[in-house]
Amino acid sequence: MRARVAERSKAMDLGSILAGVQGFESLPSHVLVFLAPAAGNQSLLLTPRDNGKIFSGSGSLTPVMDIYILRHGKAGIADHGSADDHMRHLTPRGVEEIKVIGEWIRERAIDFSVIASSPLARARETASIVSGILSGSENVQMWEELTPGVPPGAVVQKIKRLTPGSCILLVGHEPQLSSLISLLVCNCPDCDITMKKGGIARIRLEEGLVSGTLLWLLPPGLIRDLVSDGKG
């Protein structure tokens, strides 16, 4: 799909813009983006602040859902065979890393309608840190579907019950999260995707489509470096 961007009369390269980690939402709000499709597909006209709506070539509004998927931060030594594994907490380094990621999310001015977490301590703490940074309160839903060992399809079914146009943040564990991304994007549970602790991905789902689009997946080290360099 070719892409052209017009900022008033100035042409810009959408491909290079979207390749940047700041993403499409970082563009000025008055920029109009025209996506010229391949044969047989529909053209799109949208703005960076589309608030979950995309104008199709026919002029209609199509609700979309933005799904942000965050793996919990670094935690204590894993012992998955222990009955107390669910109580592992974030390490001090893990806490600081998630704070950086939370600040980076806040700089993007992302407004989550839902922040949901696995009920395990390390995921709850991760979600609470991010929620606190974004809203000043720990407004986090506990989803049993994000518990390790639950099939990712259960999470997909939970997502489908949310209001179209929602913007959600899911905090959980591997290998479920990489399988969830694969299922949402490729309709199969294994697309060879791996998420590091503190890694975050963004997927856009358009109503009526079977699969979504993986817009980006970032490791925590890259976010930390960008923030340190003042480029975040």
C-alpha angles and dihedrals in degrees: 000000000000118000134204128182125197121195096188100299097341118101118220133185108246093189093061092043094052090047089065117095092235086069134202094307091066093069120105111274094240093060113110117207121205117193111199107206133217115257113301096016129106124256119236132213116190146147129225090249094052091139092219095314128112125194109224123208089263091059095248124131117243117196114228132188123221113208119193114193119198127183115217119262127259111304138182123294111305121243105168090177093060122094088222096056090102089063096060110128132209115273118236088258090050091051092051092047092052091048089057090049091048091053090048090053091049090053087058089059091228113173110205116202089193133024109187130180143185109258092240114113098243092052094043091052091049093051092045093053092051093044091049092052093047101042108007090245135081097241100163130150119217112227116192086197089071092058114118112266096029112121112254089233088072089059091049090054090050091051091051090060092060123097113276110254093034122147109213140180119208120194119194150112146292138288089023096058096053089047089049092052090048092050093048094046106029103021089237130091098236123051093148093259120153127187122204119218105281092019117141133200134189123212126182119208120192117206113258095021121112097218136032136222123255101223095181145335117203131189116225093244092062092050090049092050093048092050091047091050092048092243098109 
